[in-house]
Amino acid sequence: MIILISGMPGSGKSTVKSLLAEKLHYQPYSTGDIQRELAEENHLTITQWGEEEKKDPKCDLMVDKRTEEVLEKRDNIVMDSWIAAHFAKDRSKILSIFLDCEETERARRRLSQKRPTEAFDSIDKIITDMRQRIQTNRERWIKFYSYDFLDLTNYDLIIDTTQLTPAQVADQIIGYMKDFCQYNPVKD
């Protein structure tokens, strides 16, 4: 099975991905990591990389190609990605999840992460950056793929993480897999 986790910036996608991968003994992947690596290689912030992707389809294609390869060649993975579900050809082995969270809480979480590629010193600056990233990416993906990652009908499971710990979110996903997918993901 492939678990794809999408959602709002700061909603816990990366953390939940790591927890699920550990609990399920799955391999973790992230298109965000791919984008950050490409941004760093090109001496850009992740926001600047998103602007480049908007202007130059070659940037998107680099990320897309790697994402497609992972989805085609791998199984038993957890991937956090805003758009990977669009590239999944075999939906029968995919569980697609969307994580939501209140905006100020998302910004607070991002501020506490202190990622080296992001230099923020206030909640307001993070909120502005998150809104810009969402708008830039959403417009681009609708234009290039006719895919809106904020269309919740694209997902099997939607979880509001505002009041939940990452472990609680991971447990909800595992419970969903057991109850609704008739799949026992936990290997003792």
Number of C-alpha atoms within 10 A of each C-alpha: 16 20 24 26 27 26 23 20 24 26 26 26 26 23 17 24 25 22 19 27 20 13 16 18 16 21 17 18 20 22 18 16 15 16 20 19 16 18 20 14 9 11 12 16 19 20 20 14 21 23 17 16 20 20 12 11 12 12 18 19 12 14 17 17 11 12 22 16 11 17 20 12 7 11 15 17 22 28 31 28 21 25 23 21 26 16 16 18 12 10 13 9 13 20 20 20 22 26 22 20 20 14 19 15 16 22 24 16 17 21 19 9 11 12 10 7 15 15 12 15 10 11 18 13 14 24 18 11 17 20 14 15 19 18 11 16 20 20 16 21 18 12 12 12 12 12 17 19 24 16 9 13 11 15 18 13 17 17 16 14 20 17 11 13 13 20 13 13 22 20 16 14 20 20 16 16 18 14 11 10 12 10 13 12 18 12 7 6
